[in-house]
Amino acid sequence: MDVICRPITSQDLAMLQSVGGDRTDGLTGWLKQKAFAGLAAYHADHDNMLGYVVGFSVDGESEIIDLVVRPDARRQGIALMLIDQFCHRFCDQMAYLEVARNNIAAYQLYRAAGFIEYGIRKAYYQTADGTEDAVLMRKTGSKSRRQSEP
């Protein structure tokens, strides 16, 4: 499948909502933020959004806030491509994210993308059964790697 990644704009809102549902409720406000960083993956032959990644980027550091891939487009490398493109475009120094401890699939995806665990936020997420810890992860950016190479 040919996939194109491009920056998210306000024209993408309806398509973002069709992919992410309620998870996109705050995106209208986020798009207006100077530090907003987001990419959408589209099928190259259609105007069909397959997924998106959104976050913020300031002074070479970025944070991934949300990553969503349509259920029928999962397990095709789209999430990994979105993460790689996000880090390439928005992360010169360091990229950060957090993931629920029980979200094993997401944790493994982020590890495959080069993120490492560096901490825990105890009882961070509210769940039906109480709370869940957040695993804090980070990845060194492209400029940081070049500066550290001999």
Residue pairs with C-beta under 8 A, 6 or more apart in sequence:
1 43
1 44
1 76
2 43
2 44
2 45
3 41
3 42
3 43
3 44
3 50
3 78
3 81
4 41
4 42
4 43
4 44
5 39
5 40
5 41
5 42
5 81
5 82
5 85
6 39
6 40
6 42
7 38
7 39
7 40
7 89
8 16
8 31
8 38
8 39
8 40
8 52
8 54
9 31
10 28
10 31
12 40
12 49
12 52
13 24
13 27
13 28
13 31
15 40
15 49
16 24
16 27
16 40
16 49
16 52
17 24
18 49
19 49
19 50
19 51
19 52
19 68
19 69
19 70
20 52
20 66
20 68
23 66
23 68
27 54
30 36
30 38
30 54
30 56
31 38
33 56
35 56
35 57
35 58
36 54
36 56
37 54
37 55
37 56
37 57
37 62
37 86
37 89
37 90
38 52
38 53
38 54
38 55
39 52
39 53
39 82
39 85
39 86
39 89
40 49
40 51
40 52
41 49
41 50
41 51
41 52
41 69
41 78
41 81
41 82
42 48
42 49
42 50
43 50
49 70
50 69
50 70
50 73
50 78
51 67
51 68
51 69
51 70
51 73
51 78
51 79
51 82
52 66
52 67
52 68
52 82
53 64
53 66
53 67
53 82
53 83
53 85
53 86
54 64
54 65
54 66
54 67
55 62
55 63
55 64
55 65
55 66
55 86
55 90
55 97
56 62
56 63
56 65
57 63
57 90
57 91
59 93
60 91
60 92
60 93
60 94
60 141
60 143
61 91
61 92
61 93
61 94
61 95
61 96
61 141
62 86
62 87
62 90
62 91
62 94
62 95
62 96
62 141
63 95
63 96
63 97
64 83
64 86
64 95
64 96
64 97
65 97
67 79
67 82
67 83
67 106
69 78
69 79
69 82
79 109
80 109
80 112
80 113
83 109
83 110
83 113
84 113
86 95
87 95
87 113
87 114
87 139
87 141
87 142
88 142
91 139
91 141
91 142
92 141
92 142
92 143
92 144
93 140
93 141
93 143
93 144
94 138
94 139
94 140
94 141
94 144
95 115
95 138
95 139
95 141
96 136
96 137
96 138
97 110
97 115
97 136
97 137
97 138
98 121
98 124
98 134
98 135
98 136
98 137
99 106
99 107
99 110
99 134
99 135
99 137
100 106
100 125
100 132
100 133
100 134
100 135
101 107
101 120
101 132
101 133
101 134
101 135
102 132
107 135
110 137
113 139
114 139
115 137
115 138
115 139
116 137
116 138
116 139
117 135
117 136
117 137
118 136
118 137
118 138
119 135
119 136
120 133
120 134
120 135
120 136
121 133
121 134
121 136
122 133
123 130
123 131
123 132
123 133
124 131
124 132
124 133
124 134
125 131
125 132
125 133
125 134
126 132
